[in-house]
Amino acid sequence: MPVLMIGKGFIMEKIQNILSVVFWGNTVRSWLFALACIAGGFIAGTLCSIILTTIAKRIAKKTKNSLDDALIIALKNPFTVLFCIGGIALGVRLLTFREPAAELIQRVLSSGVILVLAWALVRILDIIIIHIVPPKGTSFLSKREVDIQPILRKFFKMLIWVLGIVLFLRNLGYNVSGLMAGLGLGGAAVALASKDTLANFFGSITVFVDRPFRINDRIKINGFEGFITDIGIRTARIRTLDNHTVVIPNSLFAANPIENISVEPNTKVSQIFNIKRDKGREIVESALKILIDIASSVPGTGGTPQAAITGITGNACQVTFVFYVAKGSDYLNTVNKVNAEVLKRFEEQGISLA
């Protein structure tokens, strides 16, 4: 027993001597504690990430949309890395370093936090853009238009990473004033040169976010009226009622009122007829009844039609005729049917137009 006690005491003494050895300004004991904290940070980050994502997934399953599920998966790795950086920071606090080295380590750790936050923000925006901008084949717009999705994703990724790297370098002690000035001058020059292109680009984003119309909708904007046939990143195309194609810059959609005729329950059509009254007022009253009957019976019409005498001249009465083209009906075809029927019925009844 005495021999064993002596051997045990000898080993403990040797271990204590080893743990007391100073290495880079810290004892081996301090280094081991620091490594244990760092390893604990990695383990704790992994465990907490698994636990929190499991709980969050259960909560997310109760919601109908899939956005929260995607965000949980996207933030899992950044969250784990943040825990690991926290473990490293705790381990470093147990060690003693000279002032330049201590300051450098703190800057490196805080810079690492900046990069992880930028990484998390990139993932969040990426998921949001994917869920807001529809994928190909299910978009309310044309195939060429939905190509804006990867452009938006790359644009915001580049923007966030540029800002993150600038903050990263600044936190490390680098003078980024010259870099920022260069970026500012270069950005101002590019923005000035491509002012219209950027305005059209953000105009197309407005169309995606607000959705004021869809492909094949009939709209009025800036004096033009027609059907939307295509929307690109820079311009949109409208087929007018005269069957002409008008190319409109997307910036107009953000700066001008848009009247979407297609979303209305029906489209109002107002016409004026000058009816001769040489055969008496009965002929004018007959014309009014014929107009109301036509607007109520021709396929494609809807709403409540109106016809009234709105003016009288020496030998004619001015009649205002208002009817409505039902939503989903062919506008020009319906108007043509109504006018053709008016001419036919007027000829049958001997009603003459001035």
N, C-alpha and C positions, 0 to 999 in steps of 0.2 A: 504493500500500500504506500509506504513512504516513497518508494521508487516511482510509482505511478503519479503520486502527487507532485513529485519533483519534476517529472517529465511533462505533466500537464502545465505546471507553472512555467516551465521553460518555454513551452510552445506558445502560451499566452503572452509571455514577455516578448518573444520574437514577433508575434503578430502585432502587439502594441508598438513595438519598435518600427515595424514596416509601415503601420498606419500613421505613424508620426513623421515619416519621412516627408520632407518638403519638396514638392515638385511644381515648378512654375509659380512659386509664391503661395502654394496651398498644400496642405498635407494630403496624403493619400486618402485618409478618412474623409476629408471634405470632397475630394474628387469622386469617391464612391457614392457619397450621399447625393452629389449633383447628378451623377449618371443614373442613380435610382429615381430621382425626381423626373429626369428626362424620359426614362423608360416608362415611369408611371404616367407621364403626360400622354405618351403614345397609347398606352393601354387604356387609360381613362377616356381619351378621345374616341378610340374605337368603340369601347363599351357604351359610352354616352350616345354616340352617333347611332348605334344599333338600337338602343333603348328608345331614344327620342323619335327616330324614324318609324319604329314599330308603333309607338303610341300615336304619332301624327298620321300614319297610314290608316289606323283604325278610325280616327276622327274624320279623315278625308273620305273614307268609304261612305260616310253618312251623307256626303254632299253629292249633287248630281253631276257637276262639271268635273273634268279631268285636269283642270289647271293646277289645283292644289296638289294633286298627286305628282304631277311633273315637277313642280317646284320643290317638293320634299326630296325627290330623287336627285335633282340638280344641286341642292344645297348640302347633301350628305358629305361629300368629300371636302368642300371648303370648311365645313363645320369641324370635321375631324382634324384637319391641318391646324385650325385655330387652337384646338385643345393641345396639340403637340407643341405649338409655339409657346403656349402658356406653361407647359411642363419644362421646356428649355429655359424660359425666363425664370421660373422658380428655382431650377437647378443652378443657374448662373448667379442668383442672389446669394446662394450659399458659399460662393467662391469670392476670393479677394483678388482684384486685379488693379494694376496701376491705372491712373486716371485716363490716359489716352486709350488704353485697351478697353477699359470699362465703358467709356463713352461710345467707342466704336461698336462694341457688342450690343449695347442698348439701341443704337441707331439701326444696326442690322436687323434686330428682332422687330422693332417698330416698322421698319421698311418691309419686312416679311408680312406683317399684319396688313399693310397697305395693299400689297400685291394680292393677298388672299381675299381681301374685301373687293378689290377690282375683279378678281376671278368670279366671286359670288355674284356681283352685280351684272357681269357679262352673261352669266348663266340665267339669271332672273329675266333680264330683258330679252334674251334669246327665246326663252320659253313663252313669254308674253307675246312676242311678235309671231311666233309659230301659231299660237292659239287665236290671235286677232286676225291675221292675214290668212285667208283660206288657202289650202293647198291646191295644186292643179287638179282640174277635173271636177271640183265641187265649188268653184268660185262663182260669185254672182257676176263676175266680169269675164272678159275674154282671156284666152290662154296666154297671150302675150303680156297682158297686164299683170297677171299674178307672178310673173318673173321678178316683180319688185320685192318679193319676200326675201330672197337671198341677198339682194342689194341692201335692204334695210338691216338685215342681220350683220352683214359685214361692216356697214357704216357705223353702227353703234358699238360693235366690238372694237373697231379701230379707234373710235373716239374715246371709249373708256380706257383702253389700254394705253393710249398716248397720255391721257391725264394721269393714269396710275403710275406710269414710268417716270413722268415728270416729277410727281410727288415723291416717288421712290428715290430718285437721284437727289432731290432737294433735301430729303430727310437724311441721306447719307453725307450731306455737307457739300455737295457740288453746287456751284453757282450756275443756276439755270436761267438767270436773267437774260443772258445773251441768247440762249436757246429759245426762250419764250419770245424775246423780241424778234428773232428771226422767223419763228413760227407765226407771230402776229403779223409781221410785214408780208410774209409769203401768203398767209391766209387772206389778208386784206386784198392783195393783188389778185389772188385766185377768185375771191368772192366778187371783186369788182369786174373781173373779166367774164365771169360766168354768172352774173347776177340774174339774168333771165332764165338760165338753165336751172339754177337753184330754186327760183320762184316757181317754175313749172314742176320741178321735182316735189317740192313741198305741197304744191297744189294737188298732185296725184295722191299724196299721203292723205290730204283732206278728203278726197273722194273715197279712199279706203276706210277712213275712220268714221266719217259722217254718213256715208252711203246715201247721198242725195238722189241718186238714180241708179238704174241698172242698164245693162246692155238691152237695146231695142226699146227703151223708154223714150217717149216723146217729151222733149223739154223746150223751154224758151230761155235764152240767155244772151244778154248783150245785143239784142236785136235780131238774133237768129232763132229759128224754130225748126225742129226736125227730130229725127230719130237717132239715138246714140248707136253707132255701129262698132266703135272700137275705142279703147282708152289705153294709151301707152304711158311711159314714164314722163314724156315731155308734152305730148299733145293728145287731143281727143278728136274723133271724127264724127260729124253729124251729117246725116242725109236729110236735106231739107225737103219741104213739101213739093218743091220744083224738081226733085230728084237730082239735086246738085250736092256734091260732097264738100263740106266746109271743115277745114282743119283749125281747131281752136286750141290755143295754149292753155295748159292746165292751170296756170296762175289765175285765169279769169274765174275759175270755179271758186277760188278762195276770196276773190275780191268783188264778185258781183252776185246779185240775187239770182237764184235758179228756180224757175217754175216748172215743176214736174207735172205735166199734163196727164201722164199715164196713171198716176196714183189717184187722180180725181175719179169720182163715181161715173162721170160722163163729161163730154167736151161740148162746150157751148158753141153754137154756130148762129151768127146773126146776119141776116140778109135784108135788103131793102128792094121792094118792087114798086114801080110807078104804074098804077092800074088806071086805064082810061075810064072815065065815068060818063061817057056820052050816052050810055044806055040806062042811066039812072043809078041811084045809090044801091039798089038791090043787087046789082052786079058786083059791087065792091063787097057787100056783106056776104055774098055767095063765095067770093074769093077767099075771105077770111075763114069761113067754115071749111073750105077745101084745104087750105094750108094746115089747119089744126088736124084735120082728118088724116092727111098724108103723113104729118110728123108723128102721129100716134100709131100708124099701121105699117109703115115701111120697116122691114127687118134691119136691125142695127141701131135704131133710134131708141131713146129712153128719156126719162125725166118728163116734165110737164111743158109742152110747147105753148107758145104764145104768138098771137098775131093781132096787130092793132093798127088803126089809122093814125099816123104820126105827123101828117102834113097834107095840106090841100093846095093845089095850084089851079090855074084856070080851067084845065080840061082833064086833070088827073088827080088821083089820091095817092099819097105816099104811104105805103104799108110796110111796117117793120115786122119781119118774120124771125122768130127765135125758136130754134129746136136744139136737141142734144143728141150727140153720138154716144152710144153706150160704151162703157169701158170694155176693151177687148175687141171691139168691132173695127173693121177697116175704115179709117176716117174718110179717105177720099172716095172709096167705093160707096159708102153710105150717103155722103153728101151728093154724089153723082146720082144715086137712085132717087133721092128726094127731089132734086131739081128736075130730073127727067120726068118724074111723076107729076110735078107741078105743071110743066109744059104740056104734058098730055091732057091733064084734067082741065086746064085753062082752055085749050083748043076745043075740047069737047063741049065746054059750057059757053064758048064764044067770048071769053074774057081776053081782052087785048092789053098788052103792056105798052106803055108810052116810052 
